[in-house]
């Protein structure tokens, strides 16, 4: 069985984290690692947009 596609199907575990960029509290769908900076959706897309 495999779920693919679908926005509101199946609960997704969210983890609270602090954005390394704006220091805002945000939630990420993955477990944040201590040695890895976590970015909120806003900053993440921002970095993706203007990276390199
Ligand atoms: Zn941020």
mmCIF file of the protein (N, C-alpha, C, O) and its ligand, coordinates in Angstrom:
data_MODEL
# 
_entry.id   MODEL 
# 
loop_
_entity.id 
_entity.type 
_entity.pdbx_number_of_molecules 
1 polymer     1 
2 non-polymer 1 
# 
_entity_poly.entity_id                      1 
_entity_poly.type                           'polypeptide(L)' 
_entity_poly.nstd_linkage                   no 
_entity_poly.nstd_monomer                   no 
_entity_poly.pdbx_seq_one_letter_code       
;(UNK)(UNK)(UNK)(UNK)(UNK)(UNK)(UNK)(UNK)(UNK)(UNK)(UNK)(UNK)(UNK)(UNK)(UNK)(UNK)
(UNK)(UNK)(UNK)(UNK)(UNK)(UNK)(UNK)(UNK)(UNK)(UNK)(UNK)(UNK)(UNK)(UNK)(UNK)(UNK)
(UNK)(UNK)(UNK)(UNK)(UNK)(UNK)(UNK)(UNK)(UNK)(UNK)(UNK)(UNK)(UNK)(UNK)(UNK)(UNK)
(UNK)(UNK)(UNK)(UNK)
;
_entity_poly.pdbx_seq_one_letter_code_can   XXXXXXXXXXXXXXXXXXXXXXXXXXXXXXXXXXXXXXXXXXXXXXXXXXXX 
_entity_poly.pdbx_strand_id                 A 
# 
loop_
_entity_poly_seq.entity_id 
_entity_poly_seq.num 
_entity_poly_seq.mon_id 
_entity_poly_seq.hetero 
1 1  UNK n 
1 2  UNK n 
1 3  UNK n 
1 4  UNK n 
1 5  UNK n 
1 6  UNK n 
1 7  UNK n 
1 8  UNK n 
1 9  UNK n 
1 10 UNK n 
1 11 UNK n 
1 12 UNK n 
1 13 UNK n 
1 14 UNK n 
1 15 UNK n 
1 16 UNK n 
1 17 UNK n 
1 18 UNK n 
1 19 UNK n 
1 20 UNK n 
1 21 UNK n 
1 22 UNK n 
1 23 UNK n 
1 24 UNK n 
1 25 UNK n 
1 26 UNK n 
1 27 UNK n 
1 28 UNK n 
1 29 UNK n 
1 30 UNK n 
1 31 UNK n 
1 32 UNK n 
1 33 UNK n 
1 34 UNK n 
1 35 UNK n 
1 36 UNK n 
1 37 UNK n 
1 38 UNK n 
1 39 UNK n 
1 40 UNK n 
1 41 UNK n 
1 42 UNK n 
1 43 UNK n 
1 44 UNK n 
1 45 UNK n 
1 46 UNK n 
1 47 UNK n 
1 48 UNK n 
1 49 UNK n 
1 50 UNK n 
1 51 UNK n 
1 52 UNK n 
# 
loop_
_struct_asym.id 
_struct_asym.entity_id 
A 1 
B 2 
# 
loop_
_chem_comp.id 
_chem_comp.type 
_chem_comp.mon_nstd_flag 
UNK 'L-peptide linking' . 
ZN  non-polymer         . 
# 
_pdbx_entity_nonpoly.entity_id   2 
_pdbx_entity_nonpoly.name        ? 
_pdbx_entity_nonpoly.comp_id     ZN 
# 
_pdbx_nonpoly_scheme.asym_id         B 
_pdbx_nonpoly_scheme.entity_id       2 
_pdbx_nonpoly_scheme.mon_id          ZN 
_pdbx_nonpoly_scheme.ndb_seq_num     1 
_pdbx_nonpoly_scheme.pdb_seq_num     101 
_pdbx_nonpoly_scheme.auth_seq_num    101 
_pdbx_nonpoly_scheme.pdb_mon_id      ZN 
_pdbx_nonpoly_scheme.auth_mon_id     ZN 
_pdbx_nonpoly_scheme.pdb_strand_id   A 
_pdbx_nonpoly_scheme.pdb_ins_code    . 
# 
loop_
_atom_site.group_PDB 
_atom_site.id 
_atom_site.type_symbol 
_atom_site.label_atom_id 
_atom_site.label_alt_id 
_atom_site.label_comp_id 
_atom_site.label_asym_id 
_atom_site.label_entity_id 
_atom_site.label_seq_id 
_atom_site.pdbx_PDB_ins_code 
_atom_site.Cartn_x 
_atom_site.Cartn_y 
_atom_site.Cartn_z 
_atom_site.occupancy 
_atom_site.B_iso_or_equiv 
_atom_site.pdbx_formal_charge 
_atom_site.auth_seq_id 
_atom_site.auth_comp_id 
_atom_site.auth_asym_id 
_atom_site.auth_atom_id 
_atom_site.pdbx_PDB_model_num 
ATOM   1   N  N  . UNK A 1 1  ? 0.848  -1.207 0.000  1.00 0.00 ? 1   UNK A N  1 
ATOM   2   C  CA . UNK A 1 1  ? 0.000  0.000  0.000  1.00 0.00 ? 1   UNK A CA 1 
ATOM   3   C  C  . UNK A 1 1  ? 0.881  1.253  0.000  1.00 0.00 ? 1   UNK A C  1 
ATOM   4   O  O  . UNK A 1 1  ? 1.925  1.289  0.651  1.00 0.00 ? 1   UNK A O  1 
ATOM   5   N  N  . UNK A 1 2  ? 0.468  2.220  -0.698 1.00 0.00 ? 2   UNK A N  1 
ATOM   6   C  CA . UNK A 1 2  ? 1.275  3.443  -0.730 1.00 0.00 ? 2   UNK A CA 1 
ATOM   7   C  C  . UNK A 1 2  ? 0.404  4.668  -0.935 1.00 0.00 ? 2   UNK A C  1 
ATOM   8   O  O  . UNK A 1 2  ? -0.438 4.725  -1.831 1.00 0.00 ? 2   UNK A O  1 
ATOM   9   N  N  . UNK A 1 3  ? 0.634  5.629  -0.085 1.00 0.00 ? 3   UNK A N  1 
ATOM   10  C  CA . UNK A 1 3  ? -0.104 6.879  -0.230 1.00 0.00 ? 3   UNK A CA 1 
ATOM   11  C  C  . UNK A 1 3  ? 0.733  7.864  -1.043 1.00 0.00 ? 3   UNK A C  1 
ATOM   12  O  O  . UNK A 1 3  ? 1.916  8.076  -0.779 1.00 0.00 ? 3   UNK A O  1 
ATOM   13  N  N  . UNK A 1 4  ? 0.108  8.432  -1.994 1.00 0.00 ? 4   UNK A N  1 
ATOM   14  C  CA . UNK A 1 4  ? 0.847  9.440  -2.765 1.00 0.00 ? 4   UNK A CA 1 
ATOM   15  C  C  . UNK A 1 4  ? -0.094 10.545 -3.175 1.00 0.00 ? 4   UNK A C  1 
ATOM   16  O  O  . UNK A 1 4  ? -1.194 10.314 -3.676 1.00 0.00 ? 4   UNK A O  1 
ATOM   17  N  N  . UNK A 1 5  ? 0.380  11.759 -2.943 1.00 0.00 ? 5   UNK A N  1 
ATOM   18  C  CA . UNK A 1 5  ? -0.475 12.890 -3.277 1.00 0.00 ? 5   UNK A CA 1 
ATOM   19  C  C  . UNK A 1 5  ? -1.612 12.991 -2.285 1.00 0.00 ? 5   UNK A C  1 
ATOM   20  O  O  . UNK A 1 5  ? -1.979 11.998 -1.657 1.00 0.00 ? 5   UNK A O  1 
ATOM   21  N  N  . UNK A 1 6  ? -2.156 14.143 -2.142 1.00 0.00 ? 6   UNK A N  1 
ATOM   22  C  CA . UNK A 1 6  ? -3.225 14.287 -1.140 1.00 0.00 ? 6   UNK A CA 1 
ATOM   23  C  C  . UNK A 1 6  ? -2.760 15.182 -0.031 1.00 0.00 ? 6   UNK A C  1 
ATOM   24  O  O  . UNK A 1 6  ? -1.744 14.918 0.612  1.00 0.00 ? 6   UNK A O  1 
ATOM   25  N  N  . UNK A 1 7  ? -3.493 16.234 0.195  1.00 0.00 ? 7   UNK A N  1 
ATOM   26  C  CA . UNK A 1 7  ? -3.031 17.193 1.184  1.00 0.00 ? 7   UNK A CA 1 
ATOM   27  C  C  . UNK A 1 7  ? -3.580 16.895 2.570  1.00 0.00 ? 7   UNK A C  1 
ATOM   28  O  O  . UNK A 1 7  ? -2.866 17.001 3.568  1.00 0.00 ? 7   UNK A O  1 
ATOM   29  N  N  . UNK A 1 8  ? -4.831 16.528 2.623  1.00 0.00 ? 8   UNK A N  1 
ATOM   30  C  CA . UNK A 1 8  ? -5.430 16.339 3.944  1.00 0.00 ? 8   UNK A CA 1 
ATOM   31  C  C  . UNK A 1 8  ? -5.809 14.883 4.163  1.00 0.00 ? 8   UNK A C  1 
ATOM   32  O  O  . UNK A 1 8  ? -6.895 14.571 4.651  1.00 0.00 ? 8   UNK A O  1 
ATOM   33  N  N  . UNK A 1 9  ? -4.898 14.009 3.795  1.00 0.00 ? 9   UNK A N  1 
ATOM   34  C  CA . UNK A 1 9  ? -5.197 12.602 4.036  1.00 0.00 ? 9   UNK A CA 1 
ATOM   35  C  C  . UNK A 1 9  ? -4.064 11.985 4.846  1.00 0.00 ? 9   UNK A C  1 
ATOM   36  O  O  . UNK A 1 9  ? -2.932 11.857 4.379  1.00 0.00 ? 9   UNK A O  1 
ATOM   37  N  N  . UNK A 1 10 ? -4.394 11.620 6.028  1.00 0.00 ? 10  UNK A N  1 
ATOM   38  C  CA . UNK A 1 10 ? -3.356 11.035 6.877  1.00 0.00 ? 10  UNK A CA 1 
ATOM   39  C  C  . UNK A 1 10 ? -2.717 12.091 7.743  1.00 0.00 ? 10  UNK A C  1 
ATOM   40  O  O  . UNK A 1 10 ? -2.281 13.134 7.256  1.00 0.00 ? 10  UNK A O  1 
ATOM   41  N  N  . UNK A 1 11 ? -2.666 11.814 9.027  1.00 0.00 ? 11  UNK A N  1 
ATOM   42  C  CA . UNK A 1 11 ? -2.055 12.764 9.956  1.00 0.00 ? 11  UNK A CA 1 
ATOM   43  C  C  . UNK A 1 11 ? -0.548 12.785 9.814  1.00 0.00 ? 11  UNK A C  1 
ATOM   44  O  O  . UNK A 1 11 ? 0.096  11.744 9.688  1.00 0.00 ? 11  UNK A O  1 
ATOM   45  N  N  . UNK A 1 12 ? -0.012 13.958 9.836  1.00 0.00 ? 12  UNK A N  1 
ATOM   46  C  CA . UNK A 1 12 ? 1.438  14.070 9.712  1.00 0.00 ? 12  UNK A CA 1 
ATOM   47  C  C  . UNK A 1 12 ? 2.011  14.603 11.027 1.00 0.00 ? 12  UNK A C  1 
ATOM   48  O  O  . UNK A 1 12 ? 1.547  15.607 11.566 1.00 0.00 ? 12  UNK A O  1 
ATOM   49  N  N  . UNK A 1 13 ? 2.988  13.933 11.505 1.00 0.00 ? 13  UNK A N  1 
ATOM   50  C  CA . UNK A 1 13 ? 3.568  14.358 12.777 1.00 0.00 ? 13  UNK A CA 1 
ATOM   51  C  C  . UNK A 1 13 ? 4.355  15.659 12.594 1.00 0.00 ? 13  UNK A C  1 
ATOM   52  O  O  . UNK A 1 13 ? 5.226  15.769 11.731 1.00 0.00 ? 13  UNK A O  1 
ATOM   53  N  N  . UNK A 1 14 ? 4.020  16.626 13.426 1.00 0.00 ? 14  UNK A N  1 
ATOM   54  C  CA . UNK A 1 14 ? 4.717  17.903 13.317 1.00 0.00 ? 14  UNK A CA 1 
ATOM   55  C  C  . UNK A 1 14 ? 5.579  18.123 14.557 1.00 0.00 ? 14  UNK A C  1 
ATOM   56  O  O  . UNK A 1 14 ? 5.201  17.780 15.676 1.00 0.00 ? 14  UNK A O  1 
ATOM   57  N  N  . UNK A 1 15 ? 6.732  18.698 14.319 1.00 0.00 ? 15  UNK A N  1 
ATOM   58  C  CA . UNK A 1 15 ? 7.637  18.962 15.433 1.00 0.00 ? 15  UNK A CA 1 
ATOM   59  C  C  . UNK A 1 15 ? 7.867  20.458 15.566 1.00 0.00 ? 15  UNK A C  1 
ATOM   60  O  O  . UNK A 1 15 ? 8.077  21.174 14.587 1.00 0.00 ? 15  UNK A O  1 
ATOM   61  N  N  . UNK A 1 16 ? 7.819  20.892 16.795 1.00 0.00 ? 16  UNK A N  1 
ATOM   62  C  CA . UNK A 1 16 ? 8.053  22.316 17.024 1.00 0.00 ? 16  UNK A CA 1 
ATOM   63  C  C  . UNK A 1 16 ? 9.538  22.616 16.950 1.00 0.00 ? 16  UNK A C  1 
ATOM   64  O  O  . UNK A 1 16 ? 10.378 21.873 17.458 1.00 0.00 ? 16  UNK A O  1 
ATOM   65  N  N  . UNK A 1 17 ? 9.824  23.718 16.308 1.00 0.00 ? 17  UNK A N  1 
ATOM   66  C  CA . UNK A 1 17 ? 11.231 24.093 16.176 1.00 0.00 ? 17  UNK A CA 1 
ATOM   67  C  C  . UNK A 1 17 ? 11.342 25.614 16.102 1.00 0.00 ? 17  UNK A C  1 
ATOM   68  O  O  . UNK A 1 17 ? 10.359 26.320 15.879 1.00 0.00 ? 17  UNK A O  1 
ATOM   69  N  N  . UNK A 1 18 ? 12.559 26.090 16.296 1.00 0.00 ? 18  UNK A N  1 
ATOM   70  C  CA . UNK A 1 18 ? 12.795 27.522 16.191 1.00 0.00 ? 18  UNK A CA 1 
ATOM   71  C  C  . UNK A 1 18 ? 13.539 27.785 14.891 1.00 0.00 ? 18  UNK A C  1 
ATOM   72  O  O  . UNK A 1 18 ? 14.570 27.174 14.606 1.00 0.00 ? 18  UNK A O  1 
ATOM   73  N  N  . UNK A 1 19 ? 13.008 28.679 14.134 1.00 0.00 ? 19  UNK A N  1 
ATOM   74  C  CA . UNK A 1 19 ? 13.642 29.014 12.867 1.00 0.00 ? 19  UNK A CA 1 
ATOM   75  C  C  . UNK A 1 19 ? 15.008 29.640 13.124 1.00 0.00 ? 19  UNK A C  1 
ATOM   76  O  O  . UNK A 1 19 ? 15.158 30.523 13.969 1.00 0.00 ? 19  UNK A O  1 
ATOM   77  N  N  . UNK A 1 20 ? 15.994 29.166 12.381 1.00 0.00 ? 20  UNK A N  1 
ATOM   78  C  CA . UNK A 1 20 ? 17.358 29.664 12.578 1.00 0.00 ? 20  UNK A CA 1 
ATOM   79  C  C  . UNK A 1 20 ? 17.534 31.040 11.959 1.00 0.00 ? 20  UNK A C  1 
ATOM   80  O  O  . UNK A 1 20 ? 18.523 31.727 12.216 1.00 0.00 ? 20  UNK A O  1 
ATOM   81  N  N  . UNK A 1 21 ? 16.586 31.429 11.158 1.00 0.00 ? 21  UNK A N  1 
ATOM   82  C  CA . UNK A 1 21 ? 16.716 32.707 10.474 1.00 0.00 ? 21  UNK A CA 1 
ATOM   83  C  C  . UNK A 1 21 ? 15.988 33.816 11.234 1.00 0.00 ? 21  UNK A C  1 
ATOM   84  O  O  . UNK A 1 21 ? 16.600 34.817 11.607 1.00 0.00 ? 21  UNK A O  1 
ATOM   85  N  N  . UNK A 1 22 ? 14.716 33.647 11.459 1.00 0.00 ? 22  UNK A N  1 
ATOM   86  C  CA . UNK A 1 22 ? 13.944 34.717 12.094 1.00 0.00 ? 22  UNK A CA 1 
ATOM   87  C  C  . UNK A 1 22 ? 13.641 34.404 13.552 1.00 0.00 ? 22  UNK A C  1 
ATOM   88  O  O  . UNK A 1 22 ? 12.986 35.188 14.238 1.00 0.00 ? 22  UNK A O  1 
ATOM   89  N  N  . UNK A 1 23 ? 14.111 33.274 14.015 1.00 0.00 ? 23  UNK A N  1 
ATOM   90  C  CA . UNK A 1 23 ? 13.937 32.869 15.421 1.00 0.00 ? 23  UNK A CA 1 
ATOM   91  C  C  . UNK A 1 23 ? 12.479 32.745 15.813 1.00 0.00 ? 23  UNK A C  1 
ATOM   92  O  O  . UNK A 1 23 ? 12.111 32.905 16.977 1.00 0.00 ? 23  UNK A O  1 
ATOM   93  N  N  . UNK A 1 24 ? 11.689 32.466 14.854 1.00 0.00 ? 24  UNK A N  1 
ATOM   94  C  CA . UNK A 1 24 ? 10.268 32.303 15.142 1.00 0.00 ? 24  UNK A CA 1 
ATOM   95  C  C  . UNK A 1 24 ? 9.960  30.842 15.402 1.00 0.00 ? 24  UNK A C  1 
ATOM   96  O  O  . UNK A 1 24 ? 10.633 29.942 14.898 1.00 0.00 ? 24  UNK A O  1 
ATOM   97  N  N  . UNK A 1 25 ? 8.938  30.633 16.194 1.00 0.00 ? 25  UNK A N  1 
ATOM   98  C  CA . UNK A 1 25 ? 8.566  29.259 16.457 1.00 0.00 ? 25  UNK A CA 1 
ATOM   99  C  C  . UNK A 1 25 ? 7.754  28.732 15.281 1.00 0.00 ? 25  UNK A C  1 
ATOM   100 O  O  . UNK A 1 25 ? 6.805  29.365 14.816 1.00 0.00 ? 25  UNK A O  1 
ATOM   101 N  N  . UNK A 1 26 ? 8.154  27.566 14.823 1.00 0.00 ? 26  UNK A N  1 
ATOM   102 C  CA . UNK A 1 26 ? 7.453  27.010 13.673 1.00 0.00 ? 26  UNK A CA 1 
ATOM   103 C  C  . UNK A 1 26 ? 7.329  25.506 13.844 1.00 0.00 ? 26  UNK A C  1 
ATOM   104 O  O  . UNK A 1 26 ? 7.878  24.911 14.773 1.00 0.00 ? 26  UNK A O  1 
ATOM   105 N  N  . UNK A 1 27 ? 6.603  24.923 12.932 1.00 0.00 ? 27  UNK A N  1 
ATOM   106 C  CA . UNK A 1 27 ? 6.440  23.474 12.995 1.00 0.00 ? 27  UNK A CA 1 
ATOM   107 C  C  . UNK A 1 27 ? 6.933  22.859 11.699 1.00 0.00 ? 27  UNK A C  1 
ATOM   108 O  O  . UNK A 1 27 ? 6.638  23.331 10.601 1.00 0.00 ? 27  UNK A O  1 
ATOM   109 N  N  . UNK A 1 28 ? 7.686  21.799 11.866 1.00 0.00 ? 28  UNK A N  1 
ATOM   110 C  CA . UNK A 1 28 ? 8.220  21.140 10.686 1.00 0.00 ? 28  UNK A CA 1 
ATOM   111 C  C  . UNK A 1 28 ? 7.752  19.691 10.670 1.00 0.00 ? 28  UNK A C  1 
ATOM   112 O  O  . UNK A 1 28 ? 7.592  19.064 11.717 1.00 0.00 ? 28  UNK A O  1 
ATOM   113 N  N  . UNK A 1 29 ? 7.538  19.181 9.488  1.00 0.00 ? 29  UNK A N  1 
ATOM   114 C  CA . UNK A 1 29 ? 7.042  17.796 9.345  1.00 0.00 ? 29  UNK A CA 1 
ATOM   115 C  C  . UNK A 1 29 ? 8.123  16.751 9.565  1.00 0.00 ? 29  UNK A C  1 
ATOM   116 O  O  . UNK A 1 29 ? 7.898  15.557 9.367  1.00 0.00 ? 29  UNK A O  1 
ATOM   117 N  N  . UNK A 1 30 ? 9.295  17.208 9.976  1.00 0.00 ? 30  UNK A N  1 
ATOM   118 C  CA . UNK A 1 30 ? 10.365 16.244 10.235 1.00 0.00 ? 30  UNK A CA 1 
ATOM   119 C  C  . UNK A 1 30 ? 10.996 16.548 11.580 1.00 0.00 ? 30  UNK A C  1 
ATOM   120 O  O  . UNK A 1 30 ? 10.817 17.636 12.128 1.00 0.00 ? 30  UNK A O  1 
ATOM   121 N  N  . UNK A 1 31 ? 11.715 15.609 12.096 1.00 0.00 ? 31  UNK A N  1 
ATOM   122 C  CA . UNK A 1 31 ? 12.330 15.814 13.399 1.00 0.00 ? 31  UNK A CA 1 
ATOM   123 C  C  . UNK A 1 31 ? 13.580 16.677 13.235 1.00 0.00 ? 31  UNK A C  1 
ATOM   124 O  O  . UNK A 1 31 ? 14.531 16.287 12.557 1.00 0.00 ? 31  UNK A O  1 
ATOM   125 N  N  . UNK A 1 32 ? 13.567 17.832 13.851 1.00 0.00 ? 32  UNK A N  1 
ATOM   126 C  CA . UNK A 1 32 ? 14.724 18.732 13.730 1.00 0.00 ? 32  UNK A CA 1 
ATOM   127 C  C  . UNK A 1 32 ? 15.947 18.182 14.442 1.00 0.00 ? 32  UNK A C  1 
ATOM   128 O  O  . UNK A 1 32 ? 15.860 17.647 15.547 1.00 0.00 ? 32  UNK A O  1 
ATOM   129 N  N  . UNK A 1 33 ? 17.084 18.326 13.785 1.00 0.00 ? 33  UNK A N  1 
ATOM   130 C  CA . UNK A 1 33 ? 18.318 17.857 14.402 1.00 0.00 ? 33  UNK A CA 1 
ATOM   131 C  C  . UNK A 1 33 ? 19.060 19.027 15.021 1.00 0.00 ? 33  UNK A C  1 
ATOM   132 O  O  . UNK A 1 33 ? 18.978 20.166 14.562 1.00 0.00 ? 33  UNK A O  1 
ATOM   133 N  N  . UNK A 1 34 ? 19.780 18.704 16.071 1.00 0.00 ? 34  UNK A N  1 
ATOM   134 C  CA . UNK A 1 34 ? 20.475 19.778 16.789 1.00 0.00 ? 34  UNK A CA 1 
ATOM   135 C  C  . UNK A 1 34 ? 21.577 20.410 15.955 1.00 0.00 ? 34  UNK A C  1 
ATOM   136 O  O  . UNK A 1 34 ? 21.841 21.608 16.055 1.00 0.00 ? 34  UNK A O  1 
ATOM   137 N  N  . UNK A 1 35 ? 22.207 19.598 15.143 1.00 0.00 ? 35  UNK A N  1 
ATOM   138 C  CA . UNK A 1 35 ? 23.323 20.135 14.357 1.00 0.00 ? 35  UNK A CA 1 
ATOM   139 C  C  . UNK A 1 35 ? 22.871 20.665 13.001 1.00 0.00 ? 35  UNK A C  1 
ATOM   140 O  O  . UNK A 1 35 ? 23.675 20.987 12.126 1.00 0.00 ? 35  UNK A O  1 
ATOM   141 N  N  . UNK A 1 36 ? 21.557 20.741 12.868 1.00 0.00 ? 36  UNK A N  1 
ATOM   142 C  CA . UNK A 1 36 ? 21.064 21.248 11.588 1.00 0.00 ? 36  UNK A CA 1 
ATOM   143 C  C  . UNK A 1 36 ? 20.088 22.382 11.825 1.00 0.00 ? 36  UNK A C  1 
ATOM   144 O  O  . UNK A 1 36 ? 19.149 22.241 12.608 1.00 0.00 ? 36  UNK A O  1 
ATOM   145 N  N  . UNK A 1 37 ? 20.295 23.486 11.167 1.00 0.00 ? 37  UNK A N  1 
ATOM   146 C  CA . UNK A 1 37 ? 19.393 24.622 11.337 1.00 0.00 ? 37  UNK A CA 1 
ATOM   147 C  C  . UNK A 1 37 ? 18.031 24.345 10.733 1.00 0.00 ? 37  UNK A C  1 
ATOM   148 O  O  . UNK A 1 37 ? 17.905 23.724 9.677  1.00 0.00 ? 37  UNK A O  1 
ATOM   149 N  N  . UNK A 1 38 ? 17.032 24.816 11.423 1.00 0.00 ? 38  UNK A N  1 
ATOM   150 C  CA . UNK A 1 38 ? 15.672 24.620 10.933 1.00 0.00 ? 38  UNK A CA 1 
ATOM   151 C  C  . UNK A 1 38 ? 15.107 25.960 10.493 1.00 0.00 ? 38  UNK A C  1 
ATOM   152 O  O  . UNK A 1 38 ? 15.279 26.976 11.167 1.00 0.00 ? 38  UNK A O  1 
ATOM   153 N  N  . UNK A 1 39 ? 14.451 25.945 9.386  1.00 0.00 ? 39  UNK A N  1 
ATOM   154 C  CA . UNK A 1 39 ? 13.875 27.187 8.884  1.00 0.00 ? 39  UNK A CA 1 
ATOM   155 C  C  . UNK A 1 39 ? 12.371 27.043 8.732  1.00 0.00 ? 39  UNK A C  1 
ATOM   156 O  O  . UNK A 1 39 ? 11.848 25.983 8.389  1.00 0.00 ? 39  UNK A O  1 
ATOM   157 N  N  . UNK A 1 40 ? 11.706 28.141 8.999  1.00 0.00 ? 40  UNK A N  1 
ATOM   158 C  CA . UNK A 1 40 ? 10.268 28.131 8.816  1.00 0.00 ? 40  UNK A CA 1 
ATOM   159 C  C  . UNK A 1 40 ? 9.969  28.159 7.315  1.00 0.00 ? 40  UNK A C  1 
ATOM   160 O  O  . UNK A 1 40 ? 10.858 28.332 6.482  1.00 0.00 ? 40  UNK A O  1 
ATOM   161 N  N  . UNK A 1 41 ? 8.725  27.989 7.018  1.00 0.00 ? 41  UNK A N  1 
ATOM   162 C  CA . UNK A 1 41 ? 8.339  27.920 5.607  1.00 0.00 ? 41  UNK A CA 1 
ATOM   163 C  C  . UNK A 1 41 ? 8.781  29.169 4.860  1.00 0.00 ? 41  UNK A C  1 
ATOM   164 O  O  . UNK A 1 41 ? 9.246  29.114 3.722  1.00 0.00 ? 41  UNK A O  1 
ATOM   165 N  N  . UNK A 1 42 ? 8.622  30.270 5.529  1.00 0.00 ? 42  UNK A N  1 
ATOM   166 C  CA . UNK A 1 42 ? 8.941  31.553 4.896  1.00 0.00 ? 42  UNK A CA 1 
ATOM   167 C  C  . UNK A 1 42 ? 10.417 31.644 4.541  1.00 0.00 ? 42  UNK A C  1 
ATOM   168 O  O  . UNK A 1 42 ? 10.789 31.927 3.402  1.00 0.00 ? 42  UNK A O  1 
ATOM   169 N  N  . UNK A 1 43 ? 11.237 31.400 5.537  1.00 0.00 ? 43  UNK A N  1 
ATOM   170 C  CA . UNK A 1 43 ? 12.675 31.534 5.332  1.00 0.00 ? 43  UNK A CA 1 
ATOM   171 C  C  . UNK A 1 43 ? 13.182 30.424 4.423  1.00 0.00 ? 43  UNK A C  1 
ATOM   172 O  O  . UNK A 1 43 ? 14.121 30.617 3.651  1.00 0.00 ? 43  UNK A O  1 
ATOM   173 N  N  . UNK A 1 44 ? 12.571 29.301 4.520  1.00 0.00 ? 44  UNK A N  1 
ATOM   174 C  CA . UNK A 1 44 ? 13.011 28.173 3.696  1.00 0.00 ? 44  UNK A CA 1 
ATOM   175 C  C  . UNK A 1 44 ? 12.845 28.496 2.216  1.00 0.00 ? 44  UNK A C  1 
ATOM   176 O  O  . UNK A 1 44 ? 13.751 28.285 1.410  1.00 0.00 ? 44  UNK A O  1 
ATOM   177 N  N  . UNK A 1 45 ? 11.686 29.006 1.884  1.00 0.00 ? 45  UNK A N  1 
ATOM   178 C  CA . UNK A 1 45 ? 11.446 29.337 0.477  1.00 0.00 ? 45  UNK A CA 1 
ATOM   179 C  C  . UNK A 1 45 ? 12.307 30.515 0.061  1.00 0.00 ? 45  UNK A C  1 
ATOM   180 O  O  . UNK A 1 45 ? 12.720 30.629 -1.093 1.00 0.00 ? 45  UNK A O  1 
ATOM   181 N  N  . UNK A 1 46 ? 12.569 31.392 1.026  1.00 0.00 ? 46  UNK A N  1 
ATOM   182 C  CA . UNK A 1 46 ? 13.403 32.552 0.727  1.00 0.00 ? 46  UNK A CA 1 
ATOM   183 C  C  . UNK A 1 46 ? 14.809 32.095 0.368  1.00 0.00 ? 46  UNK A C  1 
ATOM   184 O  O  . UNK A 1 46 ? 15.399 32.552 -0.611 1.00 0.00 ? 46  UNK A O  1 
ATOM   185 N  N  . UNK A 1 47 ? 15.329 31.184 1.179  1.00 0.00 ? 47  UNK A N  1 
ATOM   186 C  CA . UNK A 1 47 ? 16.680 30.693 0.929  1.00 0.00 ? 47  UNK A CA 1 
ATOM   187 C  C  . UNK A 1 47 ? 16.732 29.921 -0.394 1.00 0.00 ? 47  UNK A C  1 
ATOM   188 O  O  . UNK A 1 47 ? 17.684 30.024 -1.167 1.00 0.00 ? 47  UNK A O  1 
ATOM   189 N  N  . UNK A 1 48 ? 15.701 29.171 -0.610 1.00 0.00 ? 48  UNK A N  1 
ATOM   190 C  CA . UNK A 1 48 ? 15.651 28.371 -1.828 1.00 0.00 ? 48  UNK A CA 1 
ATOM   191 C  C  . UNK A 1 48 ? 15.636 29.291 -3.047 1.00 0.00 ? 48  UNK A C  1 
ATOM   192 O  O  . UNK A 1 48 ? 16.189 28.986 -4.104 1.00 0.00 ? 48  UNK A O  1 
ATOM   193 N  N  . UNK A 1 49 ? 14.989 30.409 -2.851 1.00 0.00 ? 49  UNK A N  1 
ATOM   194 C  CA . UNK A 1 49 ? 14.825 31.333 -3.964 1.00 0.00 ? 49  UNK A CA 1 
ATOM   195 C  C  . UNK A 1 49 ? 16.136 32.032 -4.311 1.00 0.00 ? 49  UNK A C  1 
ATOM   196 O  O  . UNK A 1 49 ? 16.485 32.202 -5.479 1.00 0.00 ? 49  UNK A O  1 
ATOM   197 N  N  . UNK A 1 50 ? 16.849 32.433 -3.257 1.00 0.00 ? 50  UNK A N  1 
ATOM   198 C  CA . UNK A 1 50 ? 18.066 33.205 -3.505 1.00 0.00 ? 50  UNK A CA 1 
ATOM   199 C  C  . UNK A 1 50 ? 19.285 32.476 -2.938 1.00 0.00 ? 50  UNK A C  1 
ATOM   200 O  O  . UNK A 1 50 ? 20.057 33.039 -2.162 1.00 0.00 ? 50  UNK A O  1 
ATOM   201 N  N  . UNK A 1 51 ? 19.438 31.251 -3.329 1.00 0.00 ? 51  UNK A N  1 
ATOM   202 C  CA . UNK A 1 51 ? 20.581 30.491 -2.848 1.00 0.00 ? 51  UNK A CA 1 
ATOM   203 C  C  . UNK A 1 51 ? 21.626 30.330 -3.936 1.00 0.00 ? 51  UNK A C  1 
ATOM   204 O  O  . UNK A 1 51 ? 21.366 29.726 -4.977 1.00 0.00 ? 51  UNK A O  1 
ATOM   205 N  N  . UNK A 1 52 ? 22.760 30.851 -3.700 1.00 0.00 ? 52  UNK A N  1 
ATOM   206 C  CA . UNK A 1 52 ? 23.844 30.777 -4.674 1.00 0.00 ? 52  UNK A CA 1 
ATOM   207 C  C  . UNK A 1 52 ? 23.542 31.675 -5.866 1.00 0.00 ? 52  UNK A C  1 
ATOM   208 O  O  . UNK A 1 52 ? 24.340 31.750 -6.800 1.00 0.00 ? 52  UNK A O  1 
HETATM 209 ZN ZN . ZN  B 2 .  ? 11.945 31.975 9.636  1.00 0.00 ? 101 ZN  A ZN 1 
# 
